[in-house]
Amino acid sequence: MKQNTSRRSFLKGASLASAPFILPSHVWAAKGENSPNNRISVAVIGPGKQGRSHVHRLLRNPETQVVGFAEVAKVRTDHTKQLIEGHYAKNTPAGKWKGLTITKDYRELIAMKSVDAVLIATPDHWHGEPTILSARAGKHVYCEKPISLTIAEGRRMVEAVKQNKVIFQTGSQQRTEFGGKFRRTVEMIHSGAIGKIKKIQVCVGGPPKPCDLATQPIPEGIDWDAWQGPAPTRGYNKELCPDNVHNHFPRWRAYTEYCNGYLADMGAHHFDIGQWGMDADDTGPVKVIPPKDEVKGLKLIYANGIEVEHGSLPDWRGGTVFYGTEGTIWVDRGPWKSDPVNLIKEFKATVEIRKPKSHHADWLDCIRTGKQPLAHVEAGHRTATLCQLANIGYELRRELDWDPKAESFPKDKEAQALVDRKRRKQWYRI
């Protein structure tokens, strides 16, 4: 498809007869925006705990058609196949529905002409390559947060998305969901509710550690080498790749080989709100100041003097705290408080941010209109970078100068070496 052909024109003009998948009968007679020719076909890469939640949402959305998925564990492959085919079969006369492309190699999905977009919900070490190759193939991308494993990888992802003019949505749902409290907080701050921002405190977990889990026998039906992908080779453990259809978030989030720790796991949400509140989606700090030996208390200093601290308060469980010259606002998924106490109830914001129905809705609408999602690729990259800078600070334990424009540590070879990392070449093909 030529780049100058709009997604709306393509989707409306596509021939139903040429589609290599079978649509459920309840849409055969549909017309207008939700007609079969206008549905956005989505392939899912990694239907684990989070990915399965996305699959459920996509199945219920009349604007989307799930046409395939990639998974390396047979137990989850079988479950996801049954979930998708069972859902669509309910709406067919024969009570059966076939039409999925199922694979362990996600590249088969992005090679399909019928795929308009991909949703990536893999462990973090498998975010970079699928995003870049999908963008090069002209597929729109929804990628779970944090979007990248390293700062250099994140920039390559941004470049691929922008060069190929696809729509990318970061899985930072706090920008669009949770009752709108995060969006309304940002509206208030941009409207001057707390005066000039002096400090932001992000209350999340700590940095990662090297994986020390014991080696267990590899269960039948799990491609362990594929799960590891570009990460270093090690023995299997079900805490990393569960041997069942699990309803928990696996522990790979704790380990350096696969992610940037719990600091980045929830930090990708709460640092993101800090960036949004500062109107800093396209920049970052100029200094990283770690504590001597603690795993909290690191400070990120911006050129305008704003200090972002990775820390916690004893009576405030988590989230993002904005300290201004005229007040304070603390926003989390549960609590939402301010000082003065009535500020969040009484202040009338003059800045208004658009209000999508959901995070998926924002992505899908932008695919059709060409607008940028609220959690666009540059925002996702800059937030992931904050988490990665914090980890570098904790590792080196000394003050660092950072150039947010060049995305480098000036004249610091030791720190600069940590902007990227080595990967297994047979699994990193970009």
PETA-V156067 format. One record per helix or strand of 2 or more residues. SS is the DSSP state (H for helix, E for strand). FROM is the first residue (numbers start at 0). TO is the last residue. If there is no record, write none. Layout:
BEGIN
ss->SS from->FROM to->TO
ss->SS from->FROM to->TO
END
This chain:
BEGIN
ss->H from->6 to->12
ss->H from->15 to->17
ss->H from->24 to->26
ss->H from->31 to->33
ss->H from->35 to->37
ss->E from->39 to->44
ss->H from->48 to->59
ss->E from->63 to->69
ss->H from->73 to->88
ss->E from->100 to->102
ss->H from->106 to->109
ss->E from->116 to->119
ss->H from->123 to->125
ss->H from->127 to->135
ss->E from->139 to->142
ss->H from->150 to->162
ss->E from->167 to->169
ss->H from->172 to->174
ss->H from->177 to->189
ss->E from->196 to->202
ss->H from->223 to->227
ss->H from->250 to->253
ss->H from->260 to->264
ss->H from->266 to->277
ss->E from->286 to->288
ss->E from->298 to->300
ss->E from->306 to->309
ss->E from->318 to->323
ss->E from->327 to->330
ss->E from->335 to->338
ss->H from->342 to->345
ss->H from->358 to->368
ss->H from->376 to->395
ss->E from->399 to->400
ss->H from->412 to->418
ss->H from->424 to->426
END
